Amino acid sequence: MKLIIKEYLASLREREELDAVLPDLLSQMGMNVFSRPGRGTRQDGVDVAAVGSIDGEEETVYLFSIKPGDLRRADWNSASPQSLRPSLDEIQDAYIRNRLPKQHREKKIKICICIGGDIREEVRPDIEGYKDRHSNEQIFFEEWNGDRIASLIESYFLQEELLPEAVRSRLRKALALIDQADASYKHFSSLVDLILSDEIVKADQKIRATRQLSICLWILFAWAREQGNLESTYRAAELLLLRLWHLVRGYAEKRNNTAKSIQSVYTAVFNTYLSVGNEFLAKSVLQHASKIHGLSSAVNGSTTVDINLKLFDLVGRTALYGLWIRWHALNFPEGSEHQKALLDTFSTYAGTLKELVNNNPILLLPINDDQCIDVALGVLVLIMNDDKESIGGWLSQIIDRAVFAYRFNKPYPCNIRAYHELLEHPQPGETYRENATAGSILYPFISILAAMLDEQELYAEVEAFKREELQHCNFQYWYPNDTSEHHIYVNDEMHGANLSRIDVESATEDLLEQVFGECEKMREFWELSAVKYGFWPVVLTACRLYRLPVPLHLFREFWAPSKDEGAKSAPDA
């Protein structure tokens, strides 16, 4: 296990990777971390600062200067602003004199050279000489290399008493089977179940569990990135966003030290999701989106069913990632450079979605009705990017092709989940057709959006299809209810309520009154902890991962926010 951890540490980059792991490790060791990495602020050589006692020694200030990988001569002292020696000089000349809190200035100070790998032999004499010249009665130097950090992680996060052999075994299997994404994800999911047992009830247990899972996710990410296969890691990151929210949601608005520790670790998991999503989508989507049939060819599906399932899945992932980026942007000060950069990234993903649909015609006809979930996430992105014209065009193409496919018995949207049955879809016979289309969320969703867009032609086409061909089909939609808060993040039981017999043959205003009137009645959506505390993309993550229809409450709020009390919980509020 130690070798696995050391390999993971060596692969980490400095910014938002190695410097994100270290504060959690120090906190778990019982130290008080009083300075964390920041963007756009002067650090005077110090990436992380903490105070505390290790192995019974007197209370000491630890100042860490962090560099990724192995330390070579070019990393030690060169013209690069990232060189280590100038950082060590800054710590002594500026940080200790001017920025170290007054209550710590009389304490022993250890300046720690923190690297994910090892110090190369060609530079060691220079470092040892520097340490000898600059050490005194108060200031000392320590080397925290990959081997030492790996030992500390193993001792404080993954020791046998805290992480039983069964859990460690699942982690090893998840790493070994990275090239078999389903198997790797299955073992990681089992690891999560074992760590988040029913015995995790106290605050310190929750802090430890969240830190352990954060470290396990980072290890999986590092290994997957090395092997060039991020599929299982992406799914694992989504899973942790949900499972850990369920665990720590009670601390979302508290301001005590325990709550701050838990919030910090959850933020670290979110940042890992952003890193995983960025790398995964850059390789699997962004580089192919602008090419005609580019993504359809890149997925290497053996059948059109494979390609259809994979591309709609990628639409859902791309849209959800864009929604998280937008949410992240709105947490920064209005007009700040960081917010502008994130909003530009969101617009890039919205543009990518348009390119995906325009360049891959297979995205104009879902084969499975629940692919409406992925379409709905994409529609939300386009609404937020103020591109309602593209929504109407996409949905019109979907209904045109669905009607044609149904009438000529080509692969039309169905309720079939089993892959081998989808390969044989459609079968002849009216009984088969009625069973395969017994219910739908896709068609009423298109009608609702057509009514909101005032696309009368599109609305009429769905109405005619329902009247002439789908009288047997239950047009329905799902709404969260008072049981959803307990189950939506963990998917352990059925929950929510179903609105059946949605009337798409009525006038558009009557349809909107029916579905949005139900939103008024089903106020439990606004009581979901993720919505109440402003983390609404958590709910959308649950919808994508657990295949739940995207709540219509969001479409109404983003389209035209209401002025009633419920609007206080609107995602933009």
C-alpha positions as CSV (number, residue, x, y, z in Angstrom):
1,M,0.0,0.0,0.0
2,K,2.8,2.4,0.8
3,L,4.3,1.9,-2.7
4,I,0.9,2.6,-4.2
5,I,0.6,5.8,-2.2
6,K,4.2,6.9,-3.1
7,E,3.5,6.3,-6.9
8,Y,0.4,8.5,-6.4
9,L,2.3,11.3,-4.7
10,A,5.0,11.3,-7.4
11,S,2.4,11.9,-10.1
12,L,0.7,14.9,-8.4
13,R,1.2,18.4,-9.7
14,E,1.8,21.2,-7.2
15,R,-1.1,23.5,-7.8
16,E,-4.4,22.2,-6.4
17,E,-3.1,18.6,-6.2
18,L,-0.2,18.0,-3.8
19,D,-0.9,21.3,-2.0
20,A,-4.5,20.2,-1.6
21,V,-3.6,16.8,0.0
22,L,-1.1,18.2,2.5
23,P,-3.5,20.4,4.6
24,D,-5.9,17.5,5.2
25,L,-3.0,15.2,6.2
26,L,-1.7,17.8,8.7
27,S,-5.2,18.3,10.1
28,Q,-5.6,14.6,10.6
29,M,-2.3,14.5,12.4
30,G,-3.7,17.0,14.9
31,M,-2.0,20.1,13.7
32,N,-3.6,23.5,13.2
33,V,-3.3,24.6,9.6
34,F,-3.4,28.4,9.6
35,S,-2.4,29.1,6.0
36,R,-3.6,27.2,2.9
37,P,-2.7,27.6,-0.8
38,G,-4.3,30.6,-2.5
39,R,-4.7,32.0,-6.0
40,G,-3.7,35.5,-6.8
41,T,-2.3,36.3,-3.4
42,R,1.4,36.8,-2.4
43,Q,2.6,33.7,-0.5
44,D,6.2,34.7,0.2
45,G,7.4,31.1,-0.5
46,V,4.9,29.4,1.9
47,D,2.3,27.1,0.3
48,V,1.0,25.6,3.6
49,A,1.6,26.7,7.2
50,A,0.7,24.8,10.3
51,V,1.5,24.6,14.0
52,G,1.5,21.6,16.3
53,S,3.5,18.8,17.8
54,I,4.7,15.6,16.1
55,D,5.8,12.6,18.2
56,G,5.6,14.5,21.5
57,E,8.0,17.3,20.5
58,E,7.5,20.9,21.6
59,E,4.9,22.9,19.6
60,T,6.5,23.9,16.4
61,V,5.6,26.0,13.3
62,Y,5.9,24.1,10.0
63,L,6.3,26.1,6.8
64,F,6.0,24.1,3.7
65,S,7.3,25.0,0.2
66,I,5.8,22.4,-2.2
67,K,7.2,21.2,-5.5
68,P,5.8,18.3,-7.6
69,G,7.6,15.1,-8.5
70,D,11.4,14.7,-8.1
71,L,13.6,17.7,-7.3
72,R,16.2,18.2,-10.0
73,R,18.9,20.9,-10.4
74,A,16.7,23.0,-12.6
75,D,14.0,22.9,-9.9
76,W,16.4,24.0,-7.2
77,N,17.9,27.2,-8.5
78,S,17.1,28.5,-12.0
79,A,15.6,31.5,-13.7
80,S,12.1,30.0,-13.2
81,P,9.9,31.7,-10.6
82,Q,9.0,28.2,-9.4
83,S,12.5,27.3,-8.3
84,L,12.8,26.1,-4.7
85,R,15.8,28.1,-3.5
86,P,14.2,31.6,-4.1
87,S,11.1,30.3,-2.2
88,L,13.2,29.3,0.8
89,D,14.9,32.7,0.7
90,E,11.5,34.4,0.6
91,I,10.3,32.4,3.6
92,Q,13.2,33.7,5.7
93,D,13.4,37.2,4.4
94,A,9.7,38.0,4.1
95,Y,7.3,35.5,5.5
96,I,8.8,34.8,9.0
97,R,9.6,38.5,9.5
98,N,6.3,40.0,8.2
99,R,3.5,37.4,7.9
100,L,4.0,34.8,10.6
101,P,1.3,35.4,13.2
102,K,2.8,37.1,16.3
103,Q,1.7,34.3,18.7
104,H,4.0,31.9,16.8
105,R,7.1,34.0,16.3
106,E,8.9,32.8,19.4
107,K,8.3,29.1,18.6
108,K,10.7,26.7,16.9
109,I,10.3,27.0,13.1
110,K,10.8,24.1,10.7
111,I,11.0,25.0,7.0
112,C,9.9,21.9,5.1
113,I,11.0,21.1,1.6
114,C,7.9,19.1,0.5
115,I,8.1,17.1,-2.8
116,G,6.0,14.3,-4.2
117,G,9.0,12.3,-5.2
118,D,12.7,12.3,-4.2
119,I,15.6,14.7,-4.2
120,R,18.0,13.8,-7.0
121,E,21.6,13.1,-6.0
122,E,23.0,15.8,-8.3
123,V,21.3,18.5,-6.3
124,R,21.5,17.1,-2.8
125,P,24.9,18.6,-1.9
126,D,23.6,22.1,-2.8
127,I,20.5,21.5,-0.6
128,E,22.5,20.2,2.4
129,G,24.9,23.1,2.2
130,Y,22.0,25.6,2.1
131,K,20.4,23.9,5.1
132,D,23.7,24.1,7.1
133,R,24.3,27.8,6.3
134,H,20.7,28.9,7.2
135,S,19.9,26.8,10.2
136,N,20.1,28.4,13.7
137,E,18.7,28.0,17.2
138,Q,15.2,28.8,16.1
139,I,15.0,27.9,12.4
140,F,15.5,24.3,11.1
141,F,15.0,22.6,7.8
142,E,13.2,19.2,7.1
143,E,12.7,17.1,4.0
144,W,9.2,15.8,3.4
145,N,9.6,13.6,0.4
146,G,7.2,11.1,-1.2
147,D,8.4,8.3,1.1
148,R,7.7,10.3,4.3
149,I,4.4,11.6,3.2
150,A,3.3,8.1,2.0
151,S,4.2,6.8,5.5
152,L,2.2,9.5,7.1
153,I,-0.8,9.0,4.8
154,E,-0.7,5.3,5.5
155,S,-0.5,5.9,9.3
156,Y,-3.1,8.6,9.7
157,F,-5.6,7.8,6.9
158,L,-5.2,4.2,5.9
159,Q,-3.9,2.4,9.0
160,E,-5.5,-1.0,9.8
161,E,-7.6,0.3,12.7
162,L,-9.1,3.0,10.6
163,L,-9.2,1.3,7.2
164,P,-9.6,-2.4,7.5
165,E,-8.0,-4.9,5.1
166,A,-11.3,-5.4,3.3
167,V,-11.3,-1.7,2.4
168,R,-7.6,-1.6,1.4
169,S,-8.3,-4.7,-0.7
170,R,-11.1,-2.9,-2.6
171,L,-8.8,0.1,-3.3
172,R,-6.0,-2.2,-4.6
173,K,-8.5,-3.9,-6.9
174,A,-10.0,-0.6,-8.1
175,L,-6.5,0.5,-9.1
176,A,-5.5,-2.8,-10.7
177,L,-8.7,-2.9,-12.9
178,I,-8.6,0.7,-14.1
179,D,-8.6,-0.5,-17.7
180,Q,-11.9,-2.4,-16.9
181,A,-13.9,0.6,-15.9
182,D,-17.0,-1.2,-14.7
183,A,-15.1,-3.5,-12.4
184,S,-12.9,-0.7,-11.1
185,Y,-15.9,1.4,-10.3
186,K,-17.6,-1.5,-8.6
187,H,-14.7,-2.1,-6.2
188,F,-14.5,1.6,-5.5
189,S,-18.2,1.8,-4.8
190,S,-17.8,-1.2,-2.4
191,L,-15.0,0.7,-0.7
192,V,-17.3,3.7,-0.2
193,D,-20.0,1.5,1.3
194,L,-17.5,-0.1,3.7
195,I,-16.1,3.3,4.9
196,L,-19.5,5.0,5.2
197,S,-21.0,2.4,7.5
198,D,-23.9,3.0,9.8
199,E,-21.4,3.4,12.6
200,I,-20.3,6.8,11.3
201,V,-22.3,9.1,13.5
202,K,-19.9,11.3,15.4
203,A,-18.4,14.5,13.9
204,D,-14.8,13.2,14.2
205,Q,-15.7,10.0,12.5
206,K,-17.3,11.9,9.7
207,I,-14.3,14.1,9.3
208,R,-12.0,11.1,9.2
209,A,-14.2,9.2,6.7
210,T,-14.5,12.2,4.3
211,R,-10.7,12.6,4.4
212,Q,-10.1,8.9,3.8
213,L,-12.4,8.9,0.8
214,S,-10.9,12.1,-0.6
215,I,-7.4,10.5,-0.4
216,C,-8.7,7.3,-2.0
217,L,-10.3,9.3,-4.8
218,W,-7.0,11.2,-5.4
219,I,-5.1,7.9,-5.5
220,L,-7.5,6.5,-8.1
221,F,-7.3,9.7,-10.1
222,A,-3.5,9.7,-10.1
223,W,-3.3,6.1,-11.3
224,A,-6.0,6.5,-13.9
225,R,-4.4,9.6,-15.3
226,E,-1.1,7.7,-15.6
227,Q,-2.8,4.9,-17.5
228,G,-4.9,7.2,-19.6
229,N,-8.3,5.8,-18.6
230,L,-10.4,8.1,-16.4
231,E,-13.8,6.4,-16.8
232,S,-14.0,4.8,-13.4
233,T,-12.5,7.8,-11.7
234,Y,-15.1,10.1,-13.2
235,R,-18.0,7.9,-12.0
236,A,-16.3,7.6,-8.6
237,A,-16.0,11.4,-8.3
238,E,-19.7,11.8,-9.0
239,L,-20.5,9.1,-6.5
240,L,-18.5,10.8,-3.7
241,L,-20.1,14.1,-4.3
242,L,-23.4,12.5,-3.5
243,R,-22.5,10.0,-0.8
244,L,-20.4,12.6,1.1
245,W,-23.1,15.2,0.8
246,H,-25.5,12.8,2.4
247,L,-23.0,12.3,5.2
248,V,-22.1,15.9,5.9
249,R,-25.2,17.9,4.8
250,G,-26.0,18.8,8.4
251,Y,-22.8,20.9,8.6
252,A,-23.4,23.0,5.4
253,E,-24.4,26.2,7.2
254,K,-22.7,25.8,10.5
255,R,-19.6,27.9,11.3
256,N,-17.8,26.1,14.1
257,N,-14.4,24.5,13.6
258,T,-15.8,21.0,13.0
259,A,-18.1,22.3,10.3
260,K,-15.2,24.2,8.7
261,S,-13.1,21.0,8.6
262,I,-15.9,19.0,7.0
263,Q,-16.7,21.8,4.5
264,S,-13.0,22.0,3.6
265,V,-12.8,18.3,2.8
266,Y,-16.0,18.3,0.8
267,T,-14.6,21.3,-1.2
268,A,-11.5,19.2,-1.8
269,V,-13.6,16.4,-3.2
270,F,-15.5,18.9,-5.4
271,N,-12.1,20.2,-6.7
272,T,-11.1,16.7,-7.5
273,Y,-14.3,16.2,-9.5
274,L,-13.5,19.4,-11.4
275,S,-9.9,18.1,-12.1
276,V,-11.2,14.7,-13.2
277,G,-14.0,16.2,-15.3
278,N,-11.7,18.7,-17.0
279,E,-9.2,16.0,-18.1
280,F,-11.8,13.4,-19.0
281,L,-13.9,15.8,-21.1
282,A,-10.9,17.4,-22.7
283,K,-9.8,14.0,-24.1
284,S,-13.1,12.3,-24.7
285,V,-15.3,15.3,-25.9
286,L,-13.7,18.7,-26.5
287,Q,-11.1,17.5,-29.1
288,H,-13.8,15.7,-31.2
289,A,-16.8,18.0,-30.8
290,S,-16.1,20.3,-33.8
291,K,-15.6,17.4,-36.3
292,I,-18.5,15.9,-38.3
293,H,-19.2,12.5,-36.8
294,G,-16.0,13.0,-34.8
295,L,-17.3,11.7,-31.5
296,S,-19.4,9.0,-33.1
297,S,-16.3,7.6,-34.6
298,A,-14.1,8.1,-31.5
299,V,-16.2,6.0,-29.2
300,N,-15.5,2.9,-31.3
301,G,-18.9,1.3,-30.7
302,S,-19.5,-2.1,-32.3
303,T,-23.2,-1.2,-32.9
304,T,-25.3,1.9,-33.3
305,V,-26.8,1.1,-29.9
306,D,-23.3,1.4,-28.3
307,I,-22.7,4.7,-30.0
308,N,-26.2,6.1,-29.1
309,L,-25.9,5.1,-25.4
310,K,-22.3,6.5,-25.1
311,L,-23.0,9.8,-26.9
312,F,-26.1,10.6,-24.9
313,D,-24.1,9.7,-21.7
314,L,-21.4,12.1,-22.8
315,V,-24.0,14.8,-23.4
316,G,-25.2,14.4,-19.8
317,R,-21.7,14.5,-18.4
318,T,-20.7,17.5,-20.5
319,A,-23.8,19.4,-19.5
320,L,-23.5,18.5,-15.8
321,Y,-19.9,19.6,-15.7
322,G,-20.9,22.9,-17.3
323,L,-23.6,23.4,-14.7
324,W,-21.1,22.8,-11.9
325,I,-18.7,25.3,-13.5
326,R,-21.4,27.9,-13.6
327,W,-22.4,27.2,-10.0
328,H,-18.8,27.5,-9.0
329,A,-18.4,30.8,-10.9
330,L,-21.4,32.4,-9.0
331,N,-19.6,31.7,-5.7
332,F,-16.9,34.3,-6.6
333,P,-17.3,38.0,-6.2
334,E,-19.4,39.6,-9.0
335,G,-17.1,40.7,-11.9
336,S,-13.9,39.2,-10.5
337,E,-11.4,37.7,-12.9
338,H,-11.9,34.2,-11.5
339,Q,-15.6,34.5,-12.1
340,K,-15.2,35.8,-15.6
341,A,-12.8,32.9,-16.4
342,L,-15.2,30.3,-15.1
343,L,-18.2,31.8,-16.9
344,D,-16.1,31.8,-20.1
345,T,-15.4,28.1,-19.5
346,F,-19.2,27.5,-19.0
347,S,-19.9,29.2,-22.3
348,T,-17.2,27.0,-23.9
349,Y,-19.1,23.9,-22.7
350,A,-22.4,25.3,-23.9
351,G,-20.9,25.8,-27.3
352,T,-19.4,22.3,-27.2
353,L,-22.9,20.9,-26.5
354,K,-24.2,22.6,-29.6
355,E,-21.3,21.3,-31.7
356,L,-21.9,17.7,-30.4
357,V,-25.6,17.8,-31.5
358,N,-24.9,19.5,-34.8
359,N,-22.0,17.2,-35.8
360,N,-23.4,13.9,-34.5
361,P,-26.8,13.1,-36.0
362,I,-27.2,10.1,-33.7
363,L,-28.0,12.6,-30.9
364,L,-31.2,13.6,-32.7
365,L,-32.9,10.4,-31.6
366,P,-32.6,8.8,-28.2
367,I,-33.0,5.0,-28.2
368,N,-34.0,5.0,-24.5
369,D,-36.7,7.1,-23.0
370,D,-34.6,7.9,-19.9
371,Q,-32.0,9.6,-22.1
372,C,-34.4,12.5,-21.7
373,I,-32.4,13.1,-18.5
374,D,-29.3,13.8,-20.5
375,V,-31.3,16.0,-23.0
376,A,-32.8,17.9,-20.0
377,L,-29.3,18.6,-18.6
378,G,-28.2,19.9,-22.0
379,V,-31.4,22.1,-22.3
380,L,-30.6,23.6,-18.8
381,V,-27.1,24.6,-20.1
382,L,-28.6,26.2,-23.2
383,I,-31.2,28.1,-21.1
384,M,-28.5,29.5,-18.8
385,N,-26.4,30.4,-21.9
386,D,-29.4,32.3,-23.3
387,D,-29.5,30.1,-26.4
388,K,-33.2,29.1,-26.5
389,E,-33.2,29.0,-30.3
390,S,-30.9,25.9,-30.3
391,I,-33.2,24.2,-27.8
392,G,-36.2,24.4,-30.2
393,G,-34.1,23.1,-33.1
394,W,-32.8,20.1,-31.2
395,L,-36.1,19.1,-29.8
396,S,-37.9,19.5,-33.2
397,Q,-35.3,17.1,-34.7
398,I,-35.9,14.6,-31.9
399,I,-39.6,14.5,-32.3
400,D,-39.5,14.4,-36.1
401,R,-37.2,11.4,-36.1
402,A,-39.1,9.7,-33.2
403,V,-42.4,9.9,-35.1
404,F,-40.8,8.6,-38.3
405,A,-39.0,5.7,-36.5
406,Y,-42.2,4.7,-34.7
407,R,-44.3,4.7,-37.8
408,F,-41.8,2.6,-39.8
409,N,-40.7,0.4,-37.0
410,K,-37.1,1.7,-36.8
411,P,-35.3,2.1,-33.4
412,Y,-37.6,4.5,-31.6
413,P,-37.4,5.7,-28.0
414,C,-38.4,2.8,-25.6
415,N,-38.6,1.8,-22.0
416,I,-36.2,-1.1,-22.4
417,R,-33.2,-1.1,-20.1
418,A,-31.5,-4.5,-20.8
419,Y,-28.6,-4.0,-23.3
420,H,-29.2,-7.3,-25.1
421,E,-32.9,-6.4,-25.6
422,L,-31.9,-3.0,-26.9
423,L,-29.8,-4.7,-29.5
424,E,-32.9,-6.5,-30.8
425,H,-35.2,-3.4,-30.6
426,P,-37.6,-2.9,-32.3
427,Q,-39.5,-6.2,-32.6
428,P,-42.6,-6.5,-34.8
429,G,-46.1,-6.7,-33.4
430,E,-48.5,-4.2,-31.8
431,T,-48.2,-5.7,-28.3
432,Y,-44.5,-5.3,-28.3
433,R,-44.8,-1.7,-29.4
434,E,-47.3,-0.9,-26.7
435,N,-45.1,-2.5,-24.0
436,A,-42.0,-0.8,-25.2
437,T,-43.7,2.6,-25.0
438,A,-46.0,2.1,-22.0
439,G,-44.8,5.3,-20.4
440,S,-42.7,8.3,-21.3
441,I,-41.0,11.3,-19.8
442,L,-39.3,12.3,-23.1
443,Y,-42.4,13.3,-25.0
444,P,-44.1,15.3,-22.2
445,F,-40.7,17.1,-21.6
446,I,-40.6,18.1,-25.2
447,S,-44.2,19.4,-25.0
448,I,-43.4,21.4,-21.8
449,L,-40.3,23.0,-23.5
450,A,-42.3,23.7,-26.7
451,A,-45.0,25.5,-24.6
452,M,-42.3,27.5,-22.7
453,L,-40.6,28.4,-26.0
454,D,-44.0,29.1,-27.7
455,E,-43.0,26.7,-30.4
456,Q,-46.5,26.0,-31.6
457,E,-45.5,23.8,-34.5
458,L,-43.4,21.5,-32.2
459,Y,-46.2,21.4,-29.6
460,A,-48.7,20.4,-32.2
461,E,-46.5,17.6,-33.5
462,V,-46.2,16.0,-30.1
463,E,-50.0,16.4,-29.6
464,A,-50.7,14.7,-32.9
465,F,-48.3,11.9,-32.2
466,K,-49.9,11.3,-28.8
467,R,-53.4,11.4,-30.3
468,E,-52.7,9.2,-33.3
469,E,-50.1,6.7,-32.2
470,L,-49.5,6.8,-28.4
471,Q,-53.0,6.7,-26.8
472,H,-51.7,3.7,-24.7
473,C,-48.6,5.6,-23.5
474,N,-48.7,7.3,-20.0
475,F,-47.1,10.7,-20.4
476,Q,-45.6,11.3,-16.9
477,Y,-43.0,13.1,-14.9
478,W,-41.3,12.6,-11.5
479,Y,-41.3,15.1,-8.6
480,P,-39.3,14.9,-5.4
481,N,-41.4,14.4,-2.3
482,D,-40.9,14.4,1.5
483,T,-39.0,11.1,1.3
484,S,-36.5,12.2,-1.3
485,E,-34.1,14.0,1.1
486,H,-33.4,10.7,2.8
487,H,-32.8,8.7,-0.4
488,I,-31.8,10.9,-3.3
489,Y,-28.1,11.1,-2.5
490,V,-27.6,7.4,-1.8
491,N,-30.2,5.7,-4.1
492,D,-31.1,3.1,-1.5
493,E,-34.9,3.2,-1.9
494,M,-37.6,4.4,-4.3
495,H,-38.8,7.9,-3.5
496,G,-40.6,10.9,-5.1
497,A,-44.0,11.1,-6.7
498,N,-45.2,10.6,-10.2
499,L,-47.5,12.9,-12.1
500,S,-49.4,10.7,-14.6
501,R,-51.5,11.4,-17.6
502,I,-49.9,14.7,-18.5
503,D,-52.3,16.3,-21.0
504,V,-50.3,17.4,-24.0
505,E,-53.5,17.6,-26.0
506,S,-54.7,20.6,-24.1
507,A,-53.7,24.3,-24.7
508,T,-50.1,25.2,-23.9
509,E,-51.1,27.4,-21.0
510,D,-53.2,24.5,-19.5
511,L,-50.2,22.1,-19.8
512,L,-47.9,24.5,-18.1
513,E,-50.5,25.1,-15.4
514,Q,-50.7,21.3,-14.8
515,V,-47.0,20.6,-14.5
516,F,-45.9,23.8,-12.8
517,G,-49.0,23.7,-10.6
518,E,-47.6,20.4,-9.4
519,C,-44.3,22.2,-8.6
520,E,-46.2,24.5,-6.4
521,K,-47.8,21.6,-4.5
522,M,-44.5,19.7,-4.3
523,R,-42.5,22.2,-2.4
524,E,-40.3,19.5,-1.0
525,F,-37.9,20.2,-3.8
526,W,-36.9,23.5,-2.1
527,E,-36.4,21.6,1.2
528,L,-33.8,19.3,-0.3
529,S,-30.7,20.1,1.7
530,A,-28.6,20.6,-1.4
531,V,-31.1,23.1,-2.8
532,K,-31.7,24.8,0.5
533,Y,-28.0,25.4,1.2
534,G,-27.2,26.4,-2.4
535,F,-25.6,23.2,-3.7
536,W,-28.3,22.6,-6.3
537,P,-25.9,20.8,-8.8
538,V,-25.7,17.9,-6.2
539,V,-29.4,17.1,-7.1
540,L,-28.6,17.2,-10.8
541,T,-25.7,14.8,-10.2
542,A,-28.1,12.4,-8.5
543,C,-30.4,12.7,-11.4
544,R,-27.7,11.8,-13.9
545,L,-26.1,9.1,-11.9
546,Y,-29.2,7.4,-10.6
547,R,-31.4,8.1,-13.7
548,L,-34.0,10.4,-12.2
549,P,-35.9,13.0,-14.3
550,V,-34.5,16.5,-13.8
551,P,-37.0,18.4,-11.6
552,L,-39.2,20.9,-13.5
553,H,-38.8,23.4,-10.7
554,L,-35.4,24.3,-12.1
555,F,-36.7,25.0,-15.6
556,R,-39.3,27.3,-14.3
557,E,-36.9,29.1,-12.0
558,F,-34.1,29.6,-14.6
559,W,-36.7,30.6,-17.2
560,A,-38.5,33.3,-15.3
561,P,-37.7,33.3,-11.5
562,S,-40.8,33.8,-9.4
563,K,-41.1,36.5,-6.7
564,D,-42.6,34.3,-4.0
565,E,-40.8,32.9,-1.0
566,G,-39.7,29.8,-3.0
567,A,-37.6,31.9,-5.3
568,K,-35.3,32.6,-2.3
569,S,-33.9,29.1,-2.9
570,A,-33.6,29.6,-6.7
571,P,-30.2,28.5,-7.9
572,D,-29.2,32.0,-9.0
573,A,-30.4,33.6,-5.8
